Amino acid sequence: MTLTRFADVVTLSSSRLADPAAAGIERFVGLEHIEPENLHIRSWGNVADGTTFTSHFKPGQVLFGKRRAYQRKVAIAEFEGVCSGDIYVFESKEPDVLLPELLPFICQSEGFYQHAIKTSAGSLSPRTNWSHLAEYEFPLPPLDEQRRIADLLWAADDVIVNYEELLTSVLQTYQAMVDEFYFGRNTQLITPVKVGSISEINRSILSSKIKNEYVIQYIDIATILGPGEIGTPTIYSCSSAPSRARRIVKHKDILISMVRPYQRAFAQINNPPDNLIASTGIAVVTPSNQIDPDYLYHVFFTIAFKEHCDKRMTGTSYPAIKPEDVSDFKIPLQSHEQQKEIAKKLNQTTESKNGIIVHLRKSRHLKQELLRELIGEQYVQRTEHR
């Protein structure tokens, strides 16, 4: 199979609209609206609110982020609009030579990304350009084989989309549940109590007498990957650990990231090792016997807690709250039976969410493997032997 030059089968659109609103265009797309490695545009701006974008795109065309190509931003246009000048608009020159349905996956292939990154110029905001992308070469199979490959990749993408939609639905259900359980009509007559009155915050501190050789597993904000997700703690000896890494984490402790709390980098710890330590950017909340630990954990995902944090955040680059702000948050203290029942329902919903996330990750991995096998590997093998 001979190599095909990108510009021989792909056109860079030069369509421009000086006045998108007058042309009836309602939506615009910036780089921030394209998610890395996601072909589908889930958000956009409204032209009626004002935009300086003039690059015109139509359904079926491919949008490629030429700035910071390492972010891997490629999307298929599913509506008409205008986009940023940092986004190239591609389309197949001849559909009977390059199947349009295959083009977005060629732009998602490892070979294309490598070429775009290698040809980018600039330090703070590197950009590639059309003249370089035009020279990219890749093996283009016959049309019937292109269709087979495209069908496989779109089928894999459909599975990902289905899991994403299911995950969104479960997250919305969870949010409605926590808000109703804690601050709905049934709790209006319950006198709220401060979190600090039914828990201790940053209670256990690693003794300064611990030997420097003592090995700790260190959790910082970056280790909390998302709501309820903990990555792999960093291993240190006390002599090399961050100097203020002294907060001991015990079973059922709740970790609250105080930096950008709206990102909900919160997690509950189950059966940790004896040497697990949290950074000072994390509030370690230890529930007392007055409250079910799971009941306390879920309350931090309510809209009420987010609003509480929003009012108390200070700083611009790294807006943050303080441990006292967590302590001052008031929650309804329901009976132990009600606490356990609420926690059980929310735990079940969380387990469903986690199961969907596992399947979503596997589906994304499968798509990446198919891309490498059907498109990327061909590029790598051929370029290695040139």
C-alpha positions as CSV (number, residue, x, y, z in Angstrom):
1,M,0.0,0.0,0.0
2,T,1.5,3.3,-1.0
3,L,1.6,6.3,1.2
4,T,-0.9,9.1,0.6
5,R,-0.2,12.8,1.2
6,F,-2.7,14.5,3.5
7,A,-3.3,17.5,1.2
8,D,-3.9,15.2,-1.8
9,V,-7.1,13.9,-0.2
10,V,-8.1,16.5,2.4
11,T,-9.2,20.1,1.9
12,L,-8.6,22.9,4.4
13,S,-11.8,25.0,4.4
14,S,-11.3,28.7,3.7
15,S,-15.0,29.6,4.2
16,R,-15.4,32.7,6.3
17,L,-18.4,34.6,7.6
18,A,-17.8,38.2,8.6
19,D,-21.2,38.5,10.2
20,P,-22.2,35.0,11.5
21,A,-25.4,36.4,13.1
22,A,-26.6,37.9,9.9
23,A,-26.0,34.6,8.1
24,G,-28.3,32.8,10.6
25,I,-25.4,31.1,12.5
26,E,-26.3,30.5,16.2
27,R,-23.3,28.7,17.7
28,F,-19.6,29.2,17.8
29,V,-16.9,26.8,19.0
30,G,-13.6,27.6,20.6
31,L,-10.8,25.3,21.7
32,E,-12.3,25.1,25.2
33,H,-15.4,23.6,23.7
34,I,-13.6,20.6,22.3
35,E,-12.7,17.9,24.8
36,P,-9.4,15.9,24.3
37,E,-9.9,12.7,22.4
38,N,-13.7,13.2,22.2
39,L,-15.2,13.5,18.7
40,H,-18.4,15.1,19.9
41,I,-18.9,18.7,20.8
42,R,-20.9,18.9,24.0
43,S,-20.7,22.7,24.6
44,W,-20.5,25.9,22.6
45,G,-21.0,29.6,22.7
46,N,-23.9,31.6,21.4
47,V,-23.2,34.0,18.5
48,A,-26.0,36.3,19.8
49,D,-23.8,36.9,22.9
50,G,-21.0,38.2,20.6
51,T,-18.0,36.6,19.0
52,T,-15.0,37.5,16.8
53,F,-14.8,34.1,15.2
54,T,-15.3,33.9,11.5
55,S,-14.1,30.5,10.4
56,H,-17.2,28.7,9.0
57,F,-17.9,25.0,9.4
58,K,-20.7,22.7,8.3
59,P,-22.0,19.3,9.5
60,G,-19.7,16.5,8.6
61,Q,-16.5,18.5,8.5
62,V,-13.7,17.8,10.9
63,L,-12.4,20.4,13.4
64,F,-8.8,20.1,14.5
65,G,-7.1,22.2,17.2
66,K,-3.9,23.4,15.7
67,R,-2.8,25.2,18.9
68,R,-1.3,22.9,21.5
69,A,-1.8,19.8,19.4
70,Y,-0.6,17.6,22.2
71,Q,-4.1,18.2,23.8
72,R,-5.5,16.0,21.0
73,K,-8.5,18.0,20.2
74,V,-10.4,16.7,17.2
75,A,-14.2,16.8,16.7
76,I,-16.8,16.1,14.0
77,A,-19.1,19.0,13.3
78,E,-22.7,17.9,14.0
79,F,-24.1,21.4,13.4
80,E,-23.3,24.5,11.5
81,G,-21.3,27.3,13.1
82,V,-18.2,29.4,13.3
83,C,-15.0,28.5,15.1
84,S,-11.7,30.0,16.5
85,G,-8.8,30.7,14.1
86,D,-6.9,28.2,16.2
87,I,-9.1,25.4,14.8
88,Y,-8.7,24.1,11.3
89,V,-11.7,22.8,9.3
90,F,-11.0,19.8,7.2
91,E,-13.1,17.8,4.7
92,S,-12.5,15.0,2.2
93,K,-11.6,16.3,-1.3
94,E,-13.2,13.3,-3.0
95,P,-15.5,11.0,-1.0
96,D,-14.8,8.2,-3.4
97,V,-11.1,8.4,-2.7
98,L,-11.1,9.2,1.1
99,L,-14.3,8.2,2.9
100,P,-15.5,11.3,4.9
101,E,-16.4,9.0,7.8
102,L,-12.8,7.9,8.1
103,L,-11.2,11.4,8.2
104,P,-11.9,12.2,11.9
105,F,-10.1,8.9,12.9
106,I,-7.1,9.7,10.7
107,C,-6.9,13.0,12.6
108,Q,-7.1,11.1,15.8
109,S,-4.4,8.6,14.9
110,E,-1.1,8.6,16.7
111,G,0.8,9.2,13.5
112,F,-1.1,12.4,12.8
113,Y,-0.8,13.7,16.3
114,Q,3.0,13.0,16.3
115,H,3.3,14.9,13.0
116,A,1.3,17.8,14.3
117,I,3.2,18.0,17.6
118,K,6.6,17.7,15.8
119,T,5.8,20.5,13.4
120,S,4.5,22.9,16.0
121,A,6.4,26.1,16.7
122,G,6.3,28.4,19.7
123,S,7.0,27.9,23.4
124,L,4.0,29.0,25.5
125,S,1.4,28.2,22.8
126,P,2.9,26.0,20.1
127,R,1.0,25.9,16.8
128,T,1.2,23.7,13.8
129,N,0.3,25.0,10.3
130,W,-1.4,23.7,7.2
131,S,1.8,23.7,5.1
132,H,3.2,21.1,7.5
133,L,0.1,19.1,8.0
134,A,-0.4,19.0,4.3
135,E,2.8,16.9,4.0
136,Y,1.7,14.3,6.4
137,E,1.7,10.8,4.7
138,F,-0.3,7.8,5.7
139,P,-1.4,4.5,4.1
140,L,-4.9,4.8,2.5
141,P,-6.6,1.5,1.9
142,P,-9.2,0.9,-0.8
143,L,-12.6,2.4,-0.2
144,D,-14.3,-0.9,0.9
145,E,-11.5,-1.4,3.5
146,Q,-11.9,2.3,4.6
147,R,-15.6,1.6,5.1
148,R,-14.9,-1.5,7.2
149,I,-12.4,0.4,9.4
150,A,-14.7,3.4,9.8
151,D,-17.6,1.1,10.7
152,L,-15.6,-0.5,13.4
153,L,-14.3,2.8,14.9
154,W,-17.7,4.4,14.8
155,A,-19.2,1.4,16.5
156,A,-16.5,1.7,19.3
157,D,-17.3,5.4,19.5
158,D,-21.0,4.7,19.8
159,V,-20.3,2.5,22.8
160,I,-18.3,5.3,24.5
161,V,-21.1,7.8,23.8
162,N,-23.7,5.5,25.3
163,Y,-21.7,5.0,28.5
164,E,-21.1,8.8,28.7
165,E,-24.8,9.5,28.5
166,L,-25.5,6.8,31.1
167,L,-22.9,8.3,33.4
168,T,-24.4,11.8,33.0
169,S,-27.8,10.4,33.9
170,V,-26.5,8.6,37.0
171,L,-24.6,11.7,38.1
172,Q,-27.7,13.8,37.7
173,T,-29.7,11.3,39.7
174,Y,-27.1,11.2,42.5
175,Q,-27.1,15.0,42.7
176,A,-30.8,15.2,43.0
177,M,-30.7,12.5,45.7
178,V,-28.1,14.1,47.9
179,D,-29.7,17.5,47.7
180,E,-33.1,16.1,48.6
181,F,-31.9,13.8,51.4
182,Y,-29.9,16.5,53.2
183,F,-31.7,19.7,52.4
184,G,-35.1,18.7,51.1
185,R,-38.5,19.2,52.6
186,N,-38.1,16.3,55.1
187,T,-35.1,18.0,56.8
188,Q,-36.5,21.5,57.2
189,L,-37.6,20.9,60.8
190,I,-34.2,19.3,61.9
191,T,-31.9,21.7,63.7
192,P,-28.6,21.7,61.7
193,V,-25.3,21.1,63.4
194,K,-21.8,22.1,62.4
195,V,-19.5,19.5,60.8
196,G,-16.9,20.4,63.4
197,S,-19.3,19.4,66.2
198,I,-19.7,15.8,64.9
199,S,-16.2,15.3,63.6
200,E,-12.6,16.2,64.1
201,I,-10.5,17.9,61.4
202,N,-6.8,17.3,61.0
203,R,-6.8,15.4,64.3
204,S,-3.9,13.1,63.9
205,I,-0.5,14.6,63.1
206,L,2.6,12.6,62.5
207,S,5.0,13.0,65.4
208,S,8.1,15.0,64.8
209,K,10.0,12.3,66.6
210,I,9.5,9.8,63.8
211,K,12.8,8.8,62.3
212,N,13.8,10.3,58.9
213,E,14.0,6.8,57.5
214,Y,10.3,6.1,58.2
215,V,8.5,5.5,54.9
216,I,5.2,7.3,54.3
217,Q,2.6,7.1,51.5
218,Y,1.8,10.7,50.7
219,I,-1.5,12.0,49.3
220,D,-1.6,15.4,47.8
221,I,-4.4,17.2,45.9
222,A,-3.3,15.7,42.6
223,T,-3.6,12.2,44.0
224,I,-7.4,12.7,44.3
225,L,-8.3,12.2,40.7
226,G,-12.0,13.2,41.0
227,P,-15.0,12.7,43.2
228,G,-14.2,9.6,45.3
229,E,-11.2,8.5,43.2
230,I,-7.7,8.1,44.8
231,G,-4.7,7.6,42.7
232,T,-1.4,6.0,43.8
233,P,0.2,7.9,46.8
234,T,3.8,9.0,46.4
235,I,6.3,7.1,48.5
236,Y,8.7,9.1,50.6
237,S,11.0,8.7,53.5
238,C,10.3,11.4,56.2
239,S,13.6,13.0,55.3
240,S,12.6,13.6,51.7
241,A,8.9,14.2,52.1
242,P,7.3,17.6,51.8
243,S,8.1,19.3,55.2
244,R,4.5,19.8,56.2
245,A,3.2,16.4,55.2
246,R,2.1,15.4,58.7
247,R,-1.7,14.6,58.6
248,I,-2.3,11.0,59.3
249,V,-5.2,9.4,57.4
250,K,-7.3,6.6,59.2
251,H,-10.1,4.3,58.1
252,K,-13.3,6.1,57.1
253,D,-11.6,9.5,57.1
254,I,-12.8,12.0,54.5
255,L,-10.4,14.0,52.5
256,I,-11.5,17.4,51.3
257,S,-9.3,19.3,48.9
258,M,-9.3,22.9,50.1
259,V,-7.9,24.3,46.8
260,R,-10.6,24.8,44.2
261,P,-13.3,22.9,46.2
262,Y,-15.8,23.4,43.4
263,Q,-13.8,20.6,41.5
264,R,-15.0,18.2,44.2
265,A,-11.7,16.5,44.8
266,F,-13.1,14.7,47.8
267,A,-12.6,11.0,48.8
268,Q,-13.3,8.6,51.6
269,I,-10.5,6.3,52.7
270,N,-11.2,2.6,53.5
271,N,-8.6,0.4,55.2
272,P,-5.5,2.6,54.6
273,P,-2.0,1.5,55.6
274,D,-0.6,2.9,58.8
275,N,1.7,5.2,57.0
276,L,-0.8,7.2,54.9
277,I,-0.2,10.9,55.2
278,A,-2.2,13.8,53.6
279,S,-0.8,17.2,52.5
280,T,-1.8,20.5,54.1
281,G,-3.9,21.3,51.1
282,I,-6.3,18.6,52.3
283,A,-8.7,18.7,55.3
284,V,-8.8,15.3,56.9
285,V,-12.3,14.9,58.4
286,T,-12.6,12.1,61.1
287,P,-16.3,11.4,61.9
288,S,-17.3,10.9,65.5
289,N,-19.6,8.2,66.8
290,Q,-22.5,10.6,66.5
291,I,-22.7,10.3,62.7
292,D,-22.4,7.5,60.1
293,P,-19.2,8.1,58.2
294,D,-20.8,7.5,54.8
295,Y,-23.7,9.8,55.7
296,L,-21.1,12.6,56.4
297,Y,-19.1,11.8,53.3
298,H,-22.0,12.3,50.9
299,V,-23.1,15.6,52.3
300,F,-20.0,17.3,50.8
301,F,-21.4,16.7,47.3
302,T,-24.5,18.8,47.9
303,I,-25.1,22.1,46.2
304,A,-25.4,23.6,49.6
305,F,-21.7,22.7,50.4
306,K,-20.6,24.1,47.1
307,E,-22.4,27.4,47.7
308,H,-20.9,27.4,51.3
309,C,-17.4,27.1,49.8
310,D,-18.0,29.6,47.0
311,K,-18.8,32.3,49.6
312,R,-15.6,31.6,51.6
313,M,-13.0,31.0,48.9
314,T,-10.1,33.4,48.9
315,G,-7.3,33.9,46.3
316,T,-7.3,34.2,42.5
317,S,-4.8,31.7,41.0
318,Y,-5.5,29.1,43.6
319,P,-8.9,29.9,45.2
320,A,-9.2,27.9,48.4
321,I,-11.1,27.5,51.7
322,K,-9.7,26.8,55.1
323,P,-10.3,23.8,57.4
324,E,-12.5,26.1,59.6
325,D,-14.8,26.6,56.6
326,V,-15.4,22.8,56.4
327,S,-15.9,22.8,60.2
328,D,-18.5,25.6,60.1
329,F,-20.7,24.0,57.4
330,K,-24.0,23.0,59.0
331,I,-25.9,19.8,58.2
332,P,-29.1,18.1,59.4
333,L,-28.3,15.4,61.9
334,Q,-30.9,12.8,61.3
335,S,-31.5,9.6,63.4
336,H,-28.9,6.8,63.0
337,E,-31.4,4.7,61.3
338,Q,-32.1,7.4,58.7
339,Q,-28.4,8.1,58.3
340,K,-27.7,4.5,57.5
341,E,-30.6,4.2,55.1
342,I,-29.6,7.4,53.2
343,A,-26.0,6.3,53.1
344,K,-27.0,2.9,51.8
345,K,-29.0,4.4,48.9
346,L,-26.2,6.9,48.0
347,N,-23.6,4.2,48.2
348,Q,-25.5,2.1,45.8
349,T,-25.8,4.9,43.3
350,T,-22.1,5.6,43.7
351,E,-21.3,2.0,43.0
352,S,-23.4,2.2,39.8
353,K,-21.5,5.3,38.8
354,N,-18.1,3.6,39.5
355,G,-19.2,0.6,37.4
356,I,-20.1,2.8,34.5
357,I,-16.8,4.6,34.8
358,V,-14.9,1.2,34.6
359,H,-16.8,0.2,31.4
360,L,-16.3,3.7,29.9
361,R,-12.5,3.5,30.5
362,K,-12.4,0.0,29.0
363,S,-14.4,1.3,25.9
364,R,-12.0,4.2,25.5
365,H,-9.0,1.9,25.7
366,L,-10.6,-0.4,23.1
367,K,-11.1,2.4,20.7
368,Q,-7.4,3.5,21.2
369,E,-6.3,-0.1,20.5
370,L,-8.4,-0.2,17.3
371,L,-7.0,3.2,16.2
372,R,-3.5,1.9,16.7
373,E,-4.2,-1.4,15.0
374,L,-6.2,-0.1,12.0
375,I,-4.6,3.3,11.5
376,G,-1.8,4.2,13.9
377,E,0.3,1.0,13.7
378,Q,0.4,1.1,9.9
379,Y,1.9,4.6,10.1
380,V,4.4,3.7,12.7
381,Q,5.6,0.5,11.0
382,R,5.9,2.2,7.6
383,T,7.7,5.3,8.9
384,E,10.1,3.2,10.9
385,H,11.3,1.4,7.8
386,R,11.6,4.4,5.5
